[in-house]
């Protein structure tokens, strides 16, 4: 398989809303089904080739551009031999500003990007006609920055709770998190779920899993060590969680996916954590 990647952070006005743009081009892809794993981001994918064929996350279909909400099960993507497109990582607390809905309204499902406005519906054609990745990223800056002129931010306590949980890699206890922002545990849980669609414990679970994924993608192979580093009780706990969130064992995922994934050490990690 041949592949190439291009990545860069978005325009500064999108700081805190979009983590990064990743352009990808692959030929002779042999992995038939890709597992889209749970992460801290809403995932926006715009295909510049055939429509994206997906299953899981409460549905199945084929769309030219999709937005995937936060989720706790894998999204299954049927892969063509030739693929080209752009993937954006969106902070869930930026969904109100960029898409006009809460992240909670997207949780556990895949939605057509065209449902969120004509400017976004035109992106597949505009990006396909652009000359290169730089021009495509500039178009994304233009369209998204226009939507960010009037930001709709969540309450500062909720913003702080989400960022503190991320900082801890999902290891901060809910009681500590509530104390940190000055809310009761019950109120924090209700507001958190209403905005993000996941309870704080569920979000912490996704963050721990995401850390384990990152370690595997950057070359670590000691599963017991990864389990410890990501905050699992032991390797058995880690393996059970992996099966629940990825739909397979860690070793199965490594055998299927790692040969095809970009090296994260070569892509800019531009996450903004105040």
Backbone torsions as a table, in degrees:
resi	resn	phi	psi	omega
1	UNK	NA	137.7	173.0
2	UNK	-106.9	145.1	-179.5
3	UNK	-153.2	156.6	174.1
4	UNK	-144.7	154.1	-176.3
5	UNK	-136.4	152.5	171.7
6	UNK	-143.2	136.4	-178.6
7	UNK	-145.2	147.5	171.9
8	UNK	-161.2	157.9	176.1
9	UNK	-70.8	158.1	178.5
10	UNK	-76.3	177.4	176.0
11	UNK	-56.5	145.8	-177.2
12	UNK	-55.1	-28.1	180.0
13	UNK	-67.6	-13.8	179.8
14	UNK	-97.1	8.2	179.1
15	UNK	-56.5	131.0	-178.5
16	UNK	86.7	-10.6	179.1
17	UNK	-106.6	-42.8	-179.0
18	UNK	-126.5	129.8	-179.0
19	UNK	-81.4	-48.6	179.5
20	UNK	-165.7	161.5	171.4
21	UNK	-104.7	138.5	173.8
22	UNK	-130.2	118.2	172.8
23	UNK	-95.2	141.9	-177.8
24	UNK	-138.3	147.4	175.4
25	UNK	-143.5	125.3	-177.5
26	UNK	-137.0	142.4	176.2
27	UNK	-129.2	152.3	179.1
28	UNK	59.1	42.4	177.6
29	UNK	-71.0	128.0	-177.8
30	UNK	-106.2	-20.4	177.0
31	UNK	-71.9	118.7	-172.1
32	UNK	-75.8	-37.0	-177.6
33	UNK	-129.4	125.5	176.9
34	UNK	-99.0	137.9	177.2
35	UNK	-93.7	115.3	172.9
36	UNK	-82.2	111.8	-170.8
37	UNK	-89.9	153.7	175.3
38	UNK	-58.0	142.5	177.5
39	UNK	-152.3	179.4	179.8
40	UNK	-77.3	-8.5	-173.4
41	UNK	-105.0	152.0	157.2
42	UNK	-76.7	138.6	-176.8
43	UNK	-109.9	124.2	177.3
44	UNK	-113.0	122.0	-179.2
45	UNK	-124.9	130.5	177.1
46	UNK	-119.5	114.3	179.2
47	UNK	-83.0	137.6	175.1
48	UNK	-104.0	7.9	176.1
49	UNK	-122.7	-126.3	-179.3
50	UNK	-75.0	157.6	177.2
51	UNK	-57.4	154.7	179.6
52	UNK	-81.1	121.3	179.3
53	UNK	-101.3	117.8	-172.6
54	UNK	-127.2	159.1	174.6
55	UNK	-148.1	161.8	-174.6
56	UNK	88.4	-177.4	-177.7
57	UNK	50.7	50.7	172.3
58	UNK	62.7	35.7	175.5
59	UNK	165.8	178.3	176.7
60	UNK	-150.1	152.8	-179.7
61	UNK	173.3	-170.5	178.4
62	UNK	-139.9	123.3	-177.0
63	UNK	-139.0	150.1	178.6
64	UNK	-73.7	-29.8	178.8
65	UNK	-147.1	137.8	-173.6
66	UNK	-135.0	154.6	169.3
67	UNK	-120.5	122.2	177.7
68	UNK	-103.9	127.4	178.5
69	UNK	-77.8	175.9	173.5
70	UNK	-58.9	145.6	-175.9
71	UNK	-153.1	161.4	-179.1
72	UNK	-124.5	28.4	172.6
73	UNK	-150.3	160.4	-177.2
74	UNK	-75.2	147.5	167.0
75	UNK	-95.5	129.3	-176.7
76	UNK	-98.8	121.7	-176.6
77	UNK	-113.0	118.0	174.7
78	UNK	-74.9	127.3	-171.9
79	UNK	-102.8	137.5	170.9
80	UNK	-86.6	163.2	-179.3
81	UNK	-68.8	-28.2	176.7
82	UNK	-117.0	127.1	-179.7
83	UNK	-136.6	141.8	177.4
84	UNK	-153.7	134.4	-178.8
85	UNK	179.5	-171.3	-179.8
86	UNK	-130.0	135.4	176.0
87	UNK	-117.8	135.0	177.9
88	UNK	-118.2	141.0	175.2
89	UNK	-104.5	115.3	-176.2
90	UNK	-107.1	136.4	173.4
91	UNK	-71.5	132.4	-178.0
92	UNK	-59.8	-29.2	179.2
93	UNK	-76.0	-6.0	175.0
94	UNK	-95.0	0.3	-176.3
95	UNK	-62.2	-38.2	-179.8
96	UNK	-60.1	-42.5	-177.5
97	UNK	-71.5	-46.9	-171.9
98	UNK	-84.1	-32.4	-174.0
99	UNK	-118.4	-12.7	178.5
100	UNK	81.1	11.9	177.9
101	UNK	-137.4	165.1	174.0
102	UNK	-79.9	157.2	174.4
103	UNK	-60.3	-29.7	-179.5
104	UNK	-61.5	-31.8	179.9
105	UNK	-72.3	-11.3	-179.2
106	UNK	-108.7	-7.5	-171.7
107	UNK	-60.7	131.6	174.6
108	UNK	73.0	20.7	179.0
109	UNK	-152.1	167.2	177.6
110	UNK	-111.2	134.6	-176.4
111	UNK	-127.7	146.3	176.8
112	UNK	-69.2	126.5	179.4
113	UNK	-58.7	-31.0	-178.7
114	UNK	-62.3	-18.7	-179.4
115	UNK	-70.3	-11.7	-173.5
116	UNK	-104.2	13.6	174.3
117	UNK	133.1	154.6	-175.8
118	UNK	-64.2	-36.2	-179.8
119	UNK	-62.5	-37.9	178.0
120	UNK	-77.5	-34.5	178.6
121	UNK	-62.6	-28.4	-178.6
122	UNK	-82.6	-9.3	-174.1
123	UNK	-59.5	-43.4	-179.4
124	UNK	-55.7	-45.1	-179.6
125	UNK	-68.6	-42.1	-179.2
126	UNK	-64.7	-43.5	-179.1
127	UNK	-68.8	-36.1	-179.4
128	UNK	-65.6	-31.3	-177.6
129	UNK	-87.3	-7.0	-179.7
130	UNK	-74.1	154.8	-171.6
131	UNK	-75.7	-34.7	-174.6
132	UNK	-157.6	-178.9	-177.0
133	UNK	-64.0	-38.3	179.7
134	UNK	-59.3	-42.8	179.2
135	UNK	-67.1	-37.6	179.4
136	UNK	-67.2	-42.7	179.0
137	UNK	-64.8	-33.8	177.7
138	UNK	-65.3	-38.4	177.0
139	UNK	-63.7	-42.8	178.4
140	UNK	-61.8	-42.8	176.3
141	UNK	-56.2	-47.3	-176.6
142	UNK	-61.1	-49.5	-175.2
143	UNK	-68.8	-46.0	-176.2
144	UNK	-73.5	-36.2	178.3
145	UNK	-63.2	-35.0	177.3
146	UNK	-63.0	-35.3	178.9
147	UNK	-76.4	-21.7	-176.5
148	UNK	-89.1	1.4	-179.5
149	UNK	-59.2	-42.3	176.8
150	UNK	-112.2	97.7	-177.7
151	UNK	-80.4	140.7	175.4
152	UNK	-114.7	88.6	-174.8
153	UNK	-87.6	148.9	176.6
154	UNK	-74.3	172.5	176.3
155	UNK	-55.3	143.3	-178.2
156	UNK	-58.3	-31.8	179.0
157	UNK	-63.9	-39.7	-179.4
158	UNK	-70.2	-40.0	177.1
159	UNK	-60.2	-44.0	-179.7
160	UNK	-65.3	-42.7	-179.6
161	UNK	-60.3	-43.5	-178.9
162	UNK	-65.7	-43.3	-178.9
163	UNK	-71.1	-35.7	177.2
164	UNK	-66.2	-40.0	178.4
165	UNK	-63.9	-40.1	177.2
166	UNK	-65.0	-44.5	-180.0
167	UNK	-55.7	-37.1	-176.2
168	UNK	-81.5	-4.8	-176.1
169	UNK	67.2	27.2	179.5
170	UNK	83.7	11.9	-176.0
171	UNK	-96.1	-9.4	-179.6
172	UNK	-76.4	129.8	179.8
173	UNK	-72.0	154.0	-175.5
174	UNK	-61.7	-39.9	179.1
175	UNK	-61.5	-41.8	177.7
176	UNK	-65.1	-38.4	179.9
177	UNK	-65.2	-42.3	178.7
178	UNK	-63.4	-43.0	178.2
179	UNK	-62.2	-38.1	-177.7
180	UNK	-59.5	-38.3	-175.2
181	UNK	-102.4	-5.7	176.4
182	UNK	81.7	23.4	176.2
183	UNK	-112.6	161.2	171.8
184	UNK	-73.5	159.2	178.6
185	UNK	-59.1	-40.6	-177.8
186	UNK	-65.0	-45.3	-178.8
187	UNK	-65.3	-41.6	178.2
188	UNK	-60.2	-45.9	-179.8
189	UNK	-60.3	-42.1	-178.8
190	UNK	-66.5	-46.0	-178.4
191	UNK	-69.0	-37.7	-179.8
192	UNK	-62.5	-49.2	-178.7
193	UNK	-66.4	-37.7	-178.7
194	UNK	-65.0	-30.0	-177.7
195	UNK	-93.3	-44.8	-174.3
196	UNK	-99.5	-18.9	-179.7
197	UNK	88.1	-7.8	175.9
198	UNK	-122.1	146.2	172.4
199	UNK	-72.0	159.7	179.3
200	UNK	-54.1	-39.2	179.3
201	UNK	-65.0	-38.7	178.5
202	UNK	-66.8	-41.8	178.4
203	UNK	-63.1	-40.4	177.6
204	UNK	-62.6	-38.2	178.2
205	UNK	-61.6	-43.8	178.1
206	UNK	-64.0	-40.5	-178.7
207	UNK	-65.9	-39.8	177.2
208	UNK	-64.4	-43.0	178.9
209	UNK	-62.4	-43.0	-179.0
210	UNK	-61.5	-38.2	178.3
211	UNK	-63.8	-40.9	178.3
212	UNK	-64.0	-41.0	177.8
213	UNK	-60.1	-44.2	-177.7
214	UNK	-62.5	-39.4	179.1
215	UNK	-64.3	-41.9	178.3
216	UNK	-64.9	-40.9	-177.2
217	UNK	-70.6	-19.7	-179.7
218	UNK	-103.1	18.8	167.2
219	UNK	105.9	-5.8	179.1
220	UNK	-75.5	137.9	-177.3
221	UNK	-128.5	-3.0	179.6
222	UNK	-82.9	98.3	-173.9
223	UNK	-64.1	-35.7	178.1
224	UNK	-65.5	-41.4	178.3
225	UNK	-65.7	-39.4	178.4
226	UNK	-65.0	-41.6	178.8
227	UNK	-57.8	-44.1	-179.5
228	UNK	-66.8	-45.6	-176.9
229	UNK	-64.9	-31.3	-176.7
230	UNK	-90.9	-2.8	173.6
231	UNK	94.3	19.6	176.0
232	UNK	-87.0	156.8	-179.0
233	UNK	-61.6	-46.1	-179.7
234	UNK	-160.8	-176.6	-176.9
235	UNK	-65.5	-33.4	178.8
236	UNK	-63.7	-43.6	177.2
237	UNK	-60.7	-44.5	178.7
238	UNK	-59.6	-46.0	-177.8
239	UNK	-64.9	-40.4	178.9
240	UNK	-64.1	-43.1	178.1
241	UNK	-64.4	-39.8	-180.0
242	UNK	-61.6	-44.0	179.4
243	UNK	-61.8	-39.3	-178.0
244	UNK	-68.0	-39.2	-173.1
245	UNK	-92.0	-28.1	-178.0
246	UNK	-106.5	-17.5	179.4
247	UNK	82.6	12.2	178.8
248	UNK	-162.2	174.7	178.0
249	UNK	-77.1	160.9	175.9
250	UNK	-56.8	-41.0	-177.1
251	UNK	-69.0	-36.6	176.1
252	UNK	-62.9	-44.0	179.4
253	UNK	-62.8	-42.4	179.7
254	UNK	-60.7	-43.0	-178.7
255	UNK	-67.8	-35.7	-176.7
256	UNK	-81.4	-44.6	-164.8
257	UNK	-103.7	-37.0	-171.4
258	UNK	-58.0	-36.3	179.9
259	UNK	-64.5	-15.0	-173.7
260	UNK	-109.1	-5.7	-174.0
261	UNK	-88.1	147.9	174.3
262	UNK	-66.2	151.2	176.9
263	UNK	-76.9	111.1	-176.2
264	UNK	-65.0	-21.2	179.5
265	UNK	-69.6	-15.9	-178.9
266	UNK	-99.4	-2.2	179.5
267	UNK	-107.4	142.2	-178.5
268	UNK	-69.8	129.1	173.4
269	UNK	-96.9	108.4	-168.8
270	UNK	-114.9	20.8	-176.2
271	UNK	-57.7	135.2	-179.5
272	UNK	-101.2	118.6	177.4
273	UNK	-124.0	108.3	-177.1
274	UNK	-67.6	NA	NA
